[in-house]
């Protein structure tokens, strides 16, 4: 996995800045997980929390899928890991004792697929284009709103990833 993380430019169009900040935070997640074994990636923060780095990868794959495929692309697709029956499904079924290298690769492959698809949709969509959120939600949001929300989502979870990584091996910063 390439870990080239580019600092966002200090000026540019809204599209350039928003996509650069989102890509920066995507790369930060990869960086926080780099070099860890499957059992370390699945190590939970502290009871009763089920938060883990691998859980964050799975969660963010589903967040990418929701906002870019389901909302922006208006595709009726199920989540990959999350389910309404198990709201913490992206975190719960992985533990240091049962996680495999294949499960880690499956999570990263899902995440990469969703990120790649999101990039293609963003490139082809006007920032002010409105999309209806899935049934029951009732909101309409613009691509601009989705991008701002995704930067916020990654920034919040990268804060979690900072703490998880520091607890695992003392790695801080970046």
Secondary structure, DSSP 8 states (H G I E B T S, - for coil): ---------SS--HHHHHHHHHHHHHHHHHHHHTT--HHHHT--SSTT----HHHHHHHHHHHHIIIIIIIIS------SS-BTTBTTHHHHT--TTT--HHHHHHHHHHHHHHHHHHHHHHHTS-TT-EEE-STTT--EEEHHHHHHHHHHHHHHHHHHHHHHHHHHH-----
